[in-house]
Amino acid sequence: MDLAYQLVGYAASALIIISLTMTSLLRLRIVGLAGSTLFAVYGVLIGAWPIVITNVVIIGIHCYFLWKALSADTYLSTLEVAPESRYLAEFLAFHDEDIDRHMPTFVGIRDGDLAMLVLRDMEPAGAFVGRKTNGRLDIRLDYVKPEYRDYKLGRHLFGDGARFFHERGYRTLTTPITGVRAHDRYVEKMGFAAREGEYVRELA
């Protein structure tokens, strides 16, 4: 029984350590909440009430910030910029390594591309680059900074914000299958379907 209790404590410690490595604040809160809950259970099992009280307080803090993050109104918008935008170039250069990890198929912008900054509460949270090909838009880059990867920007871009594409005459969006599971999973959640070596989404 003592070994079982220890395993609960080790698991709780592991979750808390893992949460501190998260770049996404939402994931940090969720994993941290799981770790604190398990630690509270561990405290009850061994009769260590200071541990229980401390982690109950931490659970409350995590729940508060999760509620705040999930229920708060967030202003989302897109800002079209010129492909040669200096700010866009600096943004992409600053996040170059992270972009390469999540969308290694992106090789840069060229004249004629559709380039946008994706804004969250008026702060640049991501970048979007599309290439016009035979009446469709091939997405070359759909990047969001780690701390904003809670799908809100994607749901805006391909949900309410999809009128942006409609106004420019696009009815079909495509994006490469990158082989990066996190990115491909995101694309699938945004309603794209794998078809002939790429992801495709038809806009209603």
Summary of the structure (lengths in Angstrom):
residues: 204
radius of gyration: 21.2
end to end distance: 58.5
largest distance: 68.3
contacts: 573
relative contact order: 0.10
helix: 52%
strand: 23%
